[in-house]
Amino acid sequence: MDSKWANRANRFLTEGKGGAVNRVLSRSYIPLWFWLLLPSGCGALIHVGVAAETTDASVYEAAELASKEDGLGKSELLLTLSLKKHPEDDRARLQLGVVRFLRAVETLAGGLYQYGLNPDDANGMFLRLPVTQNPDPTEIDYQSFLRLLDQFRANLLHTEKTLAGITDDQVKAPMRLAMIELRFGTGGTGKLGLRQVMEFARARGLPLPDDNPELLVKFDRGDVAWLRAYCHLLAGLVDLFHAYDTSWWFDQNSAGRLFPRVKTEATSQPVDAETQVTLIDPIRLHRFRLHLLEVCRLNAETWRHIRAETDDDHEWLPNSKQTDLFGMPLSDEQIDVWLAVIQHLRGLLDGSRLVQSSVLQYVLPGSPDGKGFSVAKFLDDPPINLDWNRISADGIAQKYLEDEAGRDILDLLLFLRAGSVFNGPFGVFSAIRLN
């Protein structure tokens, strides 16, 4: 730790609300940021202003300097110490949650870098991080890959738990997306800046503002619920991946393509890998269902807060009267349709809605009349072997079928309408960022 950082940290830890606070309060804002990974590789950062009077305001400056000069770990430490001293400070809690999310992404990127991920072929789930390729990678096997994903999942849930403690509906945190830089590799030799990611997106047509070079965004209470939902979504996808034996896929697709040094395993590969998968951890499917239910619940919370906003101040997710960073407004129709789709999915996941027999009969001729498919039952009590050839021949197991009379059923027209309202060159991006 250099002397400059040591002096700043010492001032934060020892001066309390003395001279350091007065110096900080004289500034208009203190930047601190976070980068948020979307499944498509988009992100966000937070940058926090002057603290409430009950908090040592210098924590915000010290945490920012730590992130820039010594890495996110130092920033996390300072914020954790501050929250122990001032547990009521939701602004620090939001900042800490953001830093922990960043560290989750940074740790995943570090693991992928360690094993030499080839960024040119990294199009699979959890691999869309434009890390530089390691010239001297470590050998990877299937179990190592699973452990890497599980660590990411644990860090996401740690982040979500931190954010769940926020109770202040007026919490607001400015952020400069262009400032963050994730470090990975020995001694932080590998680096990934959000500006780099954004320029990559711009080159592929994503509109970015020319009058906001720092990519300033001000996150608010609705965005807290949005980030929590993404933590649950990504954690649930890790559980889904772990639920089934995909070692044969890893061995066939990783060696020489995703990773340069792969140790393959003797696996019990299905006779026909394209039509058969084997369940190895059924509780993971149950967890997947519960995570998606939280995504649905938090979506409703997100839009309840965002639609109640009356300002228009560097929004991340806008309502129909606001402007966002990308200049891509959302209409009330789009938000309404999105929430209807989410409510539909929630019904499928909690068992109150069925996939109707007419859909089953279209996919599997011979399915019985009047019997709908329960997605919730399937995820909570899945078959050990998911064999499409057997299902095609024998039909869906009776334990997953329920009488559909008087029950809510899947509305396919709603999904067609969603496809229509999110049509356009950036429609998919608009839908993805709603989560």
VOPAGU-2260 file (C-alpha; in pm, 1 decimal, decimal comma):
REM VOPAGU-2260
SITE   aa  ch    i         X         Y         Z
SITE  MET   A    0       0,0       0,0       0,0
SITE  ASP   A    1     158,6     331,6    -102,0
SITE  SER   A    2     197,6     622,1     138,5
SITE  LYS   A    3     -63,8     833,3     -40,2
SITE  TRP   A    4    -331,8     565,6      10,0
SITE  ALA   A    5    -217,3     499,4     368,1
SITE  ASN   A    6    -256,9     865,3     457,2
SITE  ARG   A    7    -605,0     885,5     302,2
SITE  ALA   A    8    -720,6     566,6     473,3
SITE  ASN   A    9    -580,1     687,3     804,4
SITE  ARG   A   10    -769,6    1014,8     773,8
SITE  PHE   A   11   -1092,4     824,8     706,5
SITE  LEU   A   12   -1046,0     580,4     993,9
SITE  THR   A   13    -922,4     827,8    1255,9
SITE  GLU   A   14   -1061,4    1175,6    1189,4
SITE  GLY   A   15   -1432,0    1089,5    1203,3
SITE  LYS   A   16   -1641,3    1400,8    1138,4
SITE  GLY   A   17   -1348,3    1636,9    1183,3
SITE  GLY   A   18   -1141,0    1800,2     914,5
SITE  ALA   A   19   -1187,2    1520,2     660,1
SITE  VAL   A   20   -1564,9    1555,6     669,5
SITE  ASN   A   21   -1550,0    1931,9     624,3
SITE  ARG   A   22   -1327,1    1889,4     321,2
SITE  VAL   A   23   -1562,2    1629,7     173,2
SITE  LEU   A   24   -1877,3    1831,0     240,1
SITE  SER   A   25   -1729,3    2122,3      49,1
SITE  ARG   A   26   -1752,8    1919,1    -272,3
SITE  SER   A   27   -2066,6    1900,6    -484,3
SITE  TYR   A   28   -2049,3    1521,6    -509,7
SITE  ILE   A   29   -1812,6    1232,3    -445,5
SITE  PRO   A   30   -1799,0     978,0    -726,8
SITE  LEU   A   31   -1819,0     606,7    -669,4
SITE  TRP   A   32   -1935,6     364,6    -929,0
SITE  PHE   A   33   -2036,9      15,1   -1013,5
SITE  TRP   A   34   -2060,9    -198,9   -1323,2
SITE  LEU   A   35   -2357,7    -430,3   -1355,6
SITE  LEU   A   36   -2329,1    -734,9   -1578,9
SITE  LEU   A   37   -2640,5    -821,1   -1790,5
SITE  PRO   A   38   -2662,6   -1144,0   -1963,8
SITE  SER   A   39   -2578,9    -958,2   -2282,7
SITE  GLY   A   40   -2277,0    -787,0   -2128,5
SITE  CYS   A   41   -2428,8    -447,7   -2042,9
SITE  GLY   A   42   -2354,5    -282,6   -1710,9
SITE  ALA   A   43   -2381,7      -1,6   -1461,7
SITE  LEU   A   44   -2177,9     174,9   -1196,1
SITE  ILE   A   45   -2264,5     376,3    -896,8
SITE  HIS   A   46   -2124,9     699,3    -778,2
SITE  VAL   A   47   -2247,4     823,0    -441,9
SITE  GLY   A   48   -2293,5    1178,3    -319,1
SITE  VAL   A   49   -2246,1    1340,8      20,8
SITE  ALA   A   50   -2364,4    1120,2     305,2
SITE  ALA   A   51   -2631,6    1181,2     563,5
SITE  GLU   A   52   -2521,9    1368,7     873,2
SITE  THR   A   53   -2508,8    1046,6    1075,3
SITE  THR   A   54   -2233,0     903,8     851,0
SITE  ASP   A   55   -1863,3     980,5     816,6
SITE  ALA   A   56   -1890,5    1140,0     472,6
SITE  SER   A   57   -1523,6    1067,5     400,2
SITE  VAL   A   58   -1610,3     699,5     353,4
SITE  TYR   A   59   -1745,2     776,3       7,1
SITE  GLU   A   60   -1426,7     948,6    -104,9
SITE  ALA   A   61   -1205,1     685,4      57,5
SITE  ALA   A   62   -1400,6     401,3    -103,5
SITE  GLU   A   63   -1377,6     566,0    -444,6
SITE  LEU   A   64   -1004,3     620,0    -412,5
SITE  ALA   A   65    -958,4     262,5    -295,6
SITE  SER   A   66   -1147,1     130,3    -598,9
SITE  LYS   A   67    -938,9     336,5    -838,6
SITE  GLU   A   68    -598,3     289,2    -679,2
SITE  ASP   A   69    -600,5     -40,1    -489,8
SITE  GLY   A   70    -899,0    -235,8    -621,0
SITE  LEU   A   71   -1253,6    -317,6    -517,7
SITE  GLY   A   72   -1147,1    -523,2    -215,0
SITE  LYS   A   73   -1022,8    -212,5     -32,5
SITE  SER   A   74   -1342,6     -31,7    -121,7
SITE  GLU   A   75   -1551,9    -317,0      16,7
SITE  LEU   A   76   -1355,6    -312,4     342,2
SITE  LEU   A   77   -1406,8      60,4     399,0
SITE  LEU   A   78   -1779,0      43,0     327,2
SITE  THR   A   79   -1822,8    -261,9     550,1
SITE  LEU   A   80   -1650,9     -83,3     839,2
SITE  SER   A   81   -1865,9     224,3     781,7
SITE  LEU   A   82   -2189,8      23,5     785,1
SITE  LYS   A   83   -2091,8    -145,5    1110,0
SITE  LYS   A   84   -2057,5     202,3    1256,9
SITE  HIS   A   85   -2369,2     344,2    1086,0
SITE  PRO   A   86   -2606,7      53,3    1006,5
SITE  GLU   A   87   -2886,6     296,4     913,1
SITE  ASP   A   88   -2695,9     437,5     613,8
SITE  ASP   A   89   -2873,5     296,7     307,4
SITE  ARG   A   90   -2656,2     498,2      71,0
SITE  ALA   A   91   -2347,2     317,1     196,0
SITE  ARG   A   92   -2540,5     -10,2     184,2
SITE  LEU   A   93   -2630,7      47,6    -180,2
SITE  GLN   A   94   -2271,3     136,2    -256,7
SITE  LEU   A   95   -2148,5    -176,2     -78,2
SITE  GLY   A   96   -2395,9    -394,2    -266,9
SITE  VAL   A   97   -2275,1    -248,2    -594,0
SITE  VAL   A   98   -1910,4    -305,8    -502,2
SITE  ARG   A   99   -1988,5    -664,9    -407,6
SITE  PHE   A  100   -2159,5    -719,8    -740,4
SITE  LEU   A  101   -1858,1    -577,1    -916,1
SITE  ARG   A  102   -1633,1    -813,2    -723,0
SITE  ALA   A  103   -1855,4   -1106,2    -824,2
SITE  VAL   A  104   -1807,7   -1011,6   -1188,7
SITE  GLU   A  105   -1438,9    -946,2   -1131,6
SITE  THR   A  106   -1391,3   -1288,4    -968,6
SITE  LEU   A  107   -1569,4   -1462,6   -1255,1
SITE  ALA   A  108   -1359,7   -1271,7   -1509,3
SITE  GLY   A  109   -1048,0   -1363,2   -1312,7
SITE  GLY   A  110   -1134,8   -1730,7   -1324,7
SITE  LEU   A  111   -1203,3   -1722,2   -1696,0
SITE  TYR   A  112    -875,4   -1540,3   -1749,9
SITE  GLN   A  113    -687,9   -1793,7   -1533,2
SITE  TYR   A  114    -810,6   -2077,9   -1753,8
SITE  GLY   A  115    -736,1   -1889,8   -2075,1
SITE  LEU   A  116   -1087,0   -1826,3   -2209,3
SITE  ASN   A  117   -1078,4   -1748,9   -2579,2
SITE  PRO   A  118   -1287,6   -1429,9   -2606,8
SITE  ASP   A  119   -1343,8   -1481,7   -2980,1
SITE  ASP   A  120   -1547,8   -1798,0   -2914,1
SITE  ALA   A  121   -1699,2   -1703,6   -2578,2
SITE  ASN   A  122   -2067,1   -1686,6   -2671,5
SITE  GLY   A  123   -2207,3   -1922,7   -2408,7
SITE  MET   A  124   -2386,6   -1842,2   -2085,0
SITE  PHE   A  125   -2161,7   -1665,5   -1827,2
SITE  LEU   A  126   -1879,9   -1636,4   -2082,2
SITE  ARG   A  127   -1966,9   -1300,4   -2240,9
SITE  LEU   A  128   -1692,2   -1104,7   -2073,1
SITE  PRO   A  129   -1436,5    -957,1   -2313,8
SITE  VAL   A  130   -1138,5   -1063,4   -2104,5
SITE  THR   A  131    -797,2   -1069,5   -2264,7
SITE  GLN   A  132    -656,9   -1415,8   -2331,6
SITE  ASN   A  133    -406,0   -1550,8   -2081,3
SITE  PRO   A  134     -80,1   -1655,2   -2254,9
SITE  ASP   A  135      -4,2   -1907,6   -1978,7
SITE  PRO   A  136    -339,5   -2058,2   -1871,9
SITE  THR   A  137    -411,9   -2317,8   -1604,3
SITE  GLU   A  138    -563,1   -2649,9   -1707,2
SITE  ILE   A  139    -938,9   -2668,5   -1651,7
SITE  ASP   A  140   -1178,1   -2960,0   -1611,1
SITE  TYR   A  141   -1555,1   -2984,5   -1575,7
SITE  GLN   A  142   -1555,4   -2974,1   -1194,2
SITE  SER   A  143   -1332,8   -2665,0   -1192,8
SITE  PHE   A  144   -1576,6   -2494,1   -1427,5
SITE  LEU   A  145   -1869,3   -2581,1   -1199,3
SITE  ARG   A  146   -1683,7   -2446,1    -894,6
SITE  LEU   A  147   -1616,8   -2121,2   -1079,7
SITE  LEU   A  148   -1987,9   -2080,2   -1153,5
SITE  ASP   A  149   -2086,1   -2169,9    -797,5
SITE  GLN   A  150   -1851,6   -1905,0    -660,4
SITE  PHE   A  151   -2018,0   -1653,0    -890,5
SITE  ARG   A  152   -2358,0   -1765,1    -761,1
SITE  ALA   A  153   -2250,5   -1730,0    -396,8
SITE  ASN   A  154   -2116,8   -1379,9    -460,5
SITE  LEU   A  155   -2439,1   -1279,9    -635,7
SITE  LEU   A  156   -2648,9   -1394,3    -340,3
SITE  HIS   A  157   -2417,3   -1206,6    -103,3
SITE  THR   A  158   -2480,5    -895,8    -312,9
SITE  GLU   A  159   -2856,7    -952,1    -314,7
SITE  LYS   A  160   -2864,9    -992,0      63,3
SITE  THR   A  161   -2681,8    -662,0     102,8
SITE  LEU   A  162   -2922,3    -478,2    -128,1
SITE  ALA   A  163   -3225,9    -638,9      38,8
SITE  GLY   A  164   -3144,3    -442,3     354,5
SITE  ILE   A  165   -3223,7    -109,7     184,4
SITE  THR   A  166   -3544,9      41,5     323,0
SITE  ASP   A  167   -3515,2     407,9     223,3
SITE  ASP   A  168   -3747,8     463,5     -72,4
SITE  GLN   A  169   -3575,4     796,8    -142,1
SITE  VAL   A  170   -3223,7     653,5    -172,3
SITE  LYS   A  171   -3043,5     789,5    -475,7
SITE  ALA   A  172   -2690,3     733,8    -598,3
SITE  PRO   A  173   -2524,1     911,9    -891,5
SITE  MET   A  174   -2274,3     702,9   -1084,6
SITE  ARG   A  175   -2017,0     741,2   -1361,6
SITE  LEU   A  176   -2012,3     428,4   -1572,4
SITE  ALA   A  177   -1700,7     531,1   -1760,8
SITE  MET   A  178   -1480,2     521,9   -1450,5
SITE  ILE   A  179   -1485,0     157,0   -1344,3
SITE  GLU   A  180   -1213,7     -91,2   -1423,0
SITE  LEU   A  181   -1218,8    -456,4   -1315,9
SITE  ARG   A  182    -887,7    -627,6   -1245,8
SITE  PHE   A  183    -799,3    -992,2   -1290,3
SITE  GLY   A  184    -493,0   -1205,7   -1335,3
SITE  THR   A  185    -178,0   -1209,2   -1124,3
SITE  GLY   A  186    -121,9    -865,3    -977,7
SITE  GLY   A  187    -419,6    -728,5   -1167,7
SITE  THR   A  188    -237,7    -757,4   -1499,7
SITE  GLY   A  189    -566,4    -813,5   -1679,7
SITE  LYS   A  190    -809,3    -520,5   -1685,1
SITE  LEU   A  191   -1159,9    -465,4   -1817,4
SITE  GLY   A  192   -1300,9    -113,9   -1825,2
SITE  LEU   A  193   -1666,5     -31,0   -1873,3
SITE  ARG   A  194   -1568,8     235,0   -2124,0
SITE  GLN   A  195   -1413,3     -47,1   -2328,2
SITE  VAL   A  196   -1736,4    -248,8   -2307,0
SITE  MET   A  197   -1945,6      52,4   -2405,6
SITE  GLU   A  198   -1727,1     133,4   -2704,7
SITE  PHE   A  199   -1756,1    -229,9   -2809,3
SITE  ALA   A  200   -2136,1    -191,8   -2793,5
SITE  ARG   A  201   -2127,6     140,0   -2976,8
SITE  ALA   A  202   -1933,6     -20,1   -3262,8
SITE  ARG   A  203   -2224,0    -263,7   -3298,2
SITE  GLY   A  204   -2487,3       6,5   -3317,9
SITE  LEU   A  205   -2593,3      66,4   -2957,8
SITE  PRO   A  206   -2667,6     439,2   -2923,3
SITE  LEU   A  207   -2459,2     618,0   -2659,6
SITE  PRO   A  208   -2473,1     989,4   -2575,0
SITE  ASP   A  209   -2203,3    1225,7   -2696,0
SITE  ASP   A  210   -2296,9    1488,4   -2434,4
SITE  ASN   A  211   -2239,3    1256,3   -2135,9
SITE  PRO   A  212   -1880,5    1128,9   -2174,4
SITE  GLU   A  213   -1866,2    1007,8   -1813,6
SITE  LEU   A  214   -2185,4     805,5   -1871,5
SITE  LEU   A  215   -2340,1     953,9   -1558,5
SITE  VAL   A  216   -2645,0     767,0   -1427,1
SITE  LYS   A  217   -2831,2     821,7   -1099,8
SITE  PHE   A  218   -2962,2     498,9    -955,3
SITE  ASP   A  219   -3269,7     510,6    -733,8
SITE  ARG   A  220   -3497,8     281,1    -535,6
SITE  GLY   A  221   -3650,5     114,4    -840,2
SITE  ASP   A  222   -3304,1      28,5    -968,4
SITE  VAL   A  223   -3221,8    -141,2    -636,7
SITE  ALA   A  224   -3505,8    -390,1    -693,9
SITE  TRP   A  225   -3393,0    -428,4   -1056,3
SITE  LEU   A  226   -3038,0    -518,9    -952,9
SITE  ARG   A  227   -3166,7    -764,8    -692,5
SITE  ALA   A  228   -3378,5    -928,7    -962,0
SITE  TYR   A  229   -3074,1    -969,9   -1186,2
SITE  CYS   A  230   -2881,2   -1129,8    -901,3
SITE  HIS   A  231   -3161,1   -1385,3    -863,8
SITE  LEU   A  232   -3184,1   -1439,0   -1239,6
SITE  LEU   A  233   -2813,2   -1512,1   -1279,5
SITE  ALA   A  234   -2800,4   -1726,9    -964,4
SITE  GLY   A  235   -3099,2   -1925,6   -1091,3
SITE  LEU   A  236   -2931,7   -1986,2   -1426,3
SITE  VAL   A  237   -2626,3   -2124,4   -1244,1
SITE  ASP   A  238   -2857,2   -2363,3   -1057,2
SITE  LEU   A  239   -3018,1   -2470,5   -1383,6
SITE  PHE   A  240   -2677,1   -2544,0   -1534,2
SITE  HIS   A  241   -2576,9   -2748,4   -1227,4
SITE  ALA   A  242   -2900,4   -2948,3   -1221,8
SITE  TYR   A  243   -2816,2   -3161,7   -1526,7
SITE  ASP   A  244   -2506,0   -3352,7   -1631,0
SITE  THR   A  245   -2345,8   -3135,4   -1896,1
SITE  SER   A  246   -1995,6   -3279,4   -1867,3
SITE  TRP   A  247   -2022,9   -3427,4   -2217,1
SITE  TRP   A  248   -2106,8   -3081,2   -2353,5
SITE  PHE   A  249   -1810,9   -2927,9   -2169,7
SITE  ASP   A  250   -1567,5   -3191,7   -2294,3
SITE  GLN   A  251   -1685,9   -3166,8   -2654,0
SITE  ASN   A  252   -1705,7   -2787,1   -2679,6
SITE  SER   A  253   -1432,8   -2655,0   -2450,8
SITE  ALA   A  254   -1113,8   -2830,6   -2561,6
SITE  GLY   A  255    -923,2   -2613,0   -2807,4
SITE  ARG   A  256   -1216,0   -2373,4   -2853,0
SITE  LEU   A  257   -1324,2   -2207,7   -2527,8
SITE  PHE   A  258   -1018,2   -2305,9   -2325,1
SITE  PRO   A  259    -676,1   -2411,3   -2459,0
SITE  ARG   A  260    -593,0   -2663,8   -2183,3
SITE  VAL   A  261    -885,4   -2892,5   -2095,8
SITE  LYS   A  262    -872,4   -3214,8   -1896,5
SITE  THR   A  263   -1160,1   -3427,5   -2022,8
SITE  GLU   A  264   -1340,8   -3678,2   -1805,3
SITE  ALA   A  265   -1473,3   -4026,3   -1869,2
SITE  THR   A  266   -1843,2   -3939,7   -1874,7
SITE  SER   A  267   -2161,4   -4135,8   -1908,8
SITE  GLN   A  268   -2256,0   -3947,5   -2222,9
SITE  PRO   A  269   -2615,6   -4006,6   -2334,3
SITE  VAL   A  270   -2672,7   -4229,5   -2634,3
SITE  ASP   A  271   -2813,8   -3925,9   -2813,0
SITE  ALA   A  272   -2689,6   -3609,3   -2643,0
SITE  GLU   A  273   -2929,3   -3393,7   -2846,5
SITE  THR   A  274   -3241,0   -3563,7   -2707,6
SITE  GLN   A  275   -3138,5   -3688,6   -2362,3
SITE  VAL   A  276   -3013,1   -3518,2   -2047,4
SITE  THR   A  277   -2955,6   -3669,6   -1704,7
SITE  LEU   A  278   -3058,6   -3501,0   -1380,8
SITE  ILE   A  279   -2783,5   -3505,8   -1117,1
SITE  ASP   A  280   -2901,7   -3248,2    -860,5
SITE  PRO   A  281   -3282,8   -3211,1    -846,5
SITE  ILE   A  282   -3279,6   -2955,1    -564,4
SITE  ARG   A  283   -3114,0   -2715,4    -807,2
SITE  LEU   A  284   -3426,7   -2710,0   -1024,7
SITE  HIS   A  285   -3634,9   -2625,3    -718,6
SITE  ARG   A  286   -3396,1   -2339,9    -639,7
SITE  PHE   A  287   -3414,0   -2226,7   -1002,0
SITE  ARG   A  288   -3792,7   -2199,0    -969,0
SITE  LEU   A  289   -3767,4   -2001,1    -644,1
SITE  HIS   A  290   -3512,1   -1762,3    -791,7
SITE  LEU   A  291   -3735,1   -1693,8   -1091,0
SITE  LEU   A  292   -4029,9   -1630,5    -859,6
SITE  GLU   A  293   -3818,1   -1366,0    -687,1
SITE  VAL   A  294   -3734,7   -1216,5   -1026,5
SITE  CYS   A  295   -4108,6   -1185,3   -1095,3
SITE  ARG   A  296   -4182,1   -1033,7    -753,9
SITE  LEU   A  297   -3896,5    -784,7    -778,7
SITE  ASN   A  298   -4003,4    -682,6   -1131,0
SITE  ALA   A  299   -4335,7    -566,8    -990,6
SITE  GLU   A  300   -4151,3    -379,0    -713,9
SITE  THR   A  301   -3912,7    -222,2    -965,2
SITE  TRP   A  302   -4186,3     -75,4   -1180,6
SITE  ARG   A  303   -4401,6      32,7    -887,4
SITE  HIS   A  304   -4117,7     262,8    -781,0
SITE  ILE   A  305   -4008,4     373,8   -1127,7
SITE  ARG   A  306   -4357,8     458,5   -1246,1
SITE  ALA   A  307   -4409,7     674,1    -936,7
SITE  GLU   A  308   -4108,8     893,8   -1021,0
SITE  THR   A  309   -4173,2    1250,7   -1131,8
SITE  ASP   A  310   -3814,4    1365,9   -1194,1
SITE  ASP   A  311   -3602,0    1306,2   -1504,3
SITE  ASP   A  312   -3246,8    1296,8   -1376,3
SITE  HIS   A  313   -2997,2    1069,0   -1555,7
SITE  GLU   A  314   -3219,9     762,6   -1531,5
SITE  TRP   A  315   -3107,2     401,7   -1575,4
SITE  LEU   A  316   -3453,6     254,8   -1622,8
SITE  PRO   A  317   -3697,8     526,2   -1729,3
SITE  ASN   A  318   -4072,7     543,8   -1708,6
SITE  SER   A  319   -4263,0     669,8   -2009,6
SITE  LYS   A  320   -4199,0    1036,6   -1919,8
SITE  GLN   A  321   -3825,9    1002,9   -1852,3
SITE  THR   A  322   -3505,3     976,2   -2056,1
SITE  ASP   A  323   -3241,6     708,9   -2005,2
SITE  LEU   A  324   -2868,7     691,3   -2075,6
SITE  PHE   A  325   -2917,6     534,1   -2417,3
SITE  GLY   A  326   -3189,6     765,9   -2541,0
SITE  MET   A  327   -3419,9     464,0   -2578,6
SITE  PRO   A  328   -3752,9     554,8   -2415,0
SITE  LEU   A  329   -3998,6     298,0   -2289,7
SITE  SER   A  330   -4368,2     344,4   -2358,1
SITE  ASP   A  331   -4647,2     268,4   -2114,1
SITE  GLU   A  332   -4758,5      -4,3   -2354,3
SITE  GLN   A  333   -4418,7    -173,1   -2338,6
SITE  ILE   A  334   -4410,7    -159,5   -1959,1
SITE  ASP   A  335   -4769,1    -288,6   -1933,1
SITE  VAL   A  336   -4699,4    -579,9   -2167,3
SITE  TRP   A  337   -4374,3    -663,2   -1989,4
SITE  LEU   A  338   -4548,1    -676,1   -1650,1
SITE  ALA   A  339   -4825,9    -890,3   -1795,6
SITE  VAL   A  340   -4568,5   -1137,8   -1927,8
SITE  ILE   A  341   -4393,8   -1143,7   -1589,7
SITE  GLN   A  342   -4726,2   -1204,1   -1413,5
SITE  HIS   A  343   -4792,9   -1487,0   -1658,4
SITE  LEU   A  344   -4457,0   -1646,4   -1585,7
SITE  ARG   A  345   -4518,0   -1609,8   -1214,1
SITE  GLY   A  346   -4837,8   -1810,7   -1248,2
SITE  LEU   A  347   -4654,4   -2088,7   -1432,8
SITE  LEU   A  348   -4384,0   -2093,4   -1166,4
SITE  ASP   A  349   -4614,3   -2093,6    -861,9
SITE  GLY   A  350   -4848,7   -2353,2   -1011,3
SITE  SER   A  351   -5157,8   -2134,5   -1045,7
SITE  ARG   A  352   -5135,3   -2137,1   -1426,9
SITE  LEU   A  353   -5104,4   -2435,8   -1664,2
SITE  VAL   A  354   -4977,6   -2491,9   -2016,1
SITE  GLN   A  355   -5306,0   -2588,5   -2181,5
SITE  SER   A  356   -5379,9   -2920,5   -2349,6
SITE  SER   A  357   -5411,1   -2764,1   -2695,8
SITE  VAL   A  358   -5046,6   -2655,8   -2681,6
SITE  LEU   A  359   -4940,2   -2998,2   -2555,5
SITE  GLN   A  360   -5131,2   -3167,7   -2836,0
SITE  TYR   A  361   -4963,7   -2946,7   -3095,1
SITE  VAL   A  362   -4618,1   -3039,9   -2962,3
SITE  LEU   A  363   -4701,6   -3397,9   -2861,8
SITE  PRO   A  364   -4991,0   -3540,3   -3064,4
SITE  GLY   A  365   -5193,2   -3779,9   -2852,3
SITE  SER   A  366   -5176,8   -3576,7   -2530,9
SITE  PRO   A  367   -5506,4   -3608,5   -2338,0
SITE  ASP   A  368   -5786,2   -3353,7   -2369,0
SITE  GLY   A  369   -5851,8   -3122,7   -2073,8
SITE  LYS   A  370   -5518,2   -3187,0   -1902,0
SITE  GLY   A  371   -5270,5   -2901,7   -1863,5
SITE  PHE   A  372   -4900,0   -2921,7   -1782,2
SITE  SER   A  373   -4777,0   -2791,9   -1445,8
SITE  VAL   A  374   -4435,2   -2628,5   -1483,2
SITE  ALA   A  375   -4412,3   -2590,3   -1104,5
SITE  LYS   A  376   -4460,0   -2964,3   -1043,8
SITE  PHE   A  377   -4204,4   -3048,9   -1310,9
SITE  LEU   A  378   -3938,2   -2825,2   -1154,6
SITE  ASP   A  379   -4005,3   -2950,2    -801,6
SITE  ASP   A  380   -4023,6   -3321,1    -891,9
SITE  PRO   A  381   -3832,1   -3362,5   -1220,5
SITE  PRO   A  382   -3764,2   -3692,5   -1398,5
SITE  ILE   A  383   -3414,1   -3833,2   -1357,8
SITE  ASN   A  384   -3374,2   -3881,1   -1732,2
SITE  LEU   A  385   -3524,4   -3625,6   -1965,6
SITE  ASP   A  386   -3558,3   -3831,4   -2283,5
SITE  TRP   A  387   -3740,1   -3653,0   -2563,7
SITE  ASN   A  388   -3774,0   -3972,7   -2770,4
SITE  ARG   A  389   -3949,4   -4145,3   -2480,6
SITE  ILE   A  390   -4174,3   -3845,7   -2415,7
SITE  SER   A  391   -4266,3   -3834,1   -2784,8
SITE  ALA   A  392   -4360,9   -4200,1   -2775,3
SITE  ASP   A  393   -4531,4   -4225,4   -2433,8
SITE  GLY   A  394   -4643,3   -3871,9   -2361,9
SITE  ILE   A  395   -4589,7   -3655,8   -2053,8
SITE  ALA   A  396   -4596,7   -3835,8   -1718,0
SITE  GLN   A  397   -4937,2   -3815,6   -1552,1
SITE  LYS   A  398   -4798,8   -3660,3   -1232,9
SITE  TYR   A  399   -4730,2   -3337,5   -1422,6
SITE  LEU   A  400   -5082,3   -3310,6   -1569,0
SITE  GLU   A  401   -5376,9   -3139,5   -1399,3
SITE  ASP   A  402   -5737,4   -3068,2   -1493,9
SITE  GLU   A  403   -5740,8   -2734,4   -1674,5
SITE  ALA   A  404   -6113,0   -2662,2   -1633,4
SITE  GLY   A  405   -6153,5   -2337,6   -1440,6
SITE  ARG   A  406   -5777,4   -2280,8   -1427,1
SITE  ASP   A  407   -5566,5   -1999,4   -1565,4
SITE  ILE   A  408   -5381,5   -2112,3   -1876,5
SITE  LEU   A  409   -5097,0   -1988,7   -2092,7
SITE  ASP   A  410   -5194,1   -1698,6   -2321,4
SITE  LEU   A  411   -4982,8   -1733,0   -2634,0
SITE  LEU   A  412   -5128,2   -1413,9   -2780,6
SITE  LEU   A  413   -4972,6   -1217,4   -2494,9
SITE  PHE   A  414   -4625,9   -1337,0   -2594,3
SITE  LEU   A  415   -4694,7   -1251,1   -2958,5
SITE  ARG   A  416   -4800,1    -903,1   -2847,5
SITE  ALA   A  417   -4479,7    -868,5   -2644,4
SITE  GLY   A  418   -4277,7    -956,8   -2952,2
SITE  SER   A  419   -4464,6    -690,0   -3143,1
SITE  VAL   A  420   -4423,2    -402,1   -2894,7
SITE  PHE   A  421   -4053,3    -478,9   -2845,9
SITE  ASN   A  422   -3992,9    -502,0   -3218,4
SITE  GLY   A  423   -3726,2    -283,4   -3374,8
SITE  PRO   A  424   -3346,6    -266,2   -3402,7
SITE  PHE   A  425   -3296,4    -244,7   -3023,8
SITE  GLY   A  426   -3614,6    -414,6   -2908,7
SITE  VAL   A  427   -3436,6    -720,3   -2772,9
SITE  PHE   A  428   -3193,7    -503,1   -2577,5
SITE  SER   A  429   -3483,7    -301,6   -2433,6
SITE  ALA   A  430   -3653,5    -621,0   -2316,9
SITE  ILE   A  431   -3335,7    -777,5   -2173,7
SITE  ARG   A  432   -3253,4    -479,9   -1957,4
SITE  LEU   A  433   -3599,6    -490,6   -1801,4
SITE  ASN   A  434   -3510,3    -841,3   -1676,2
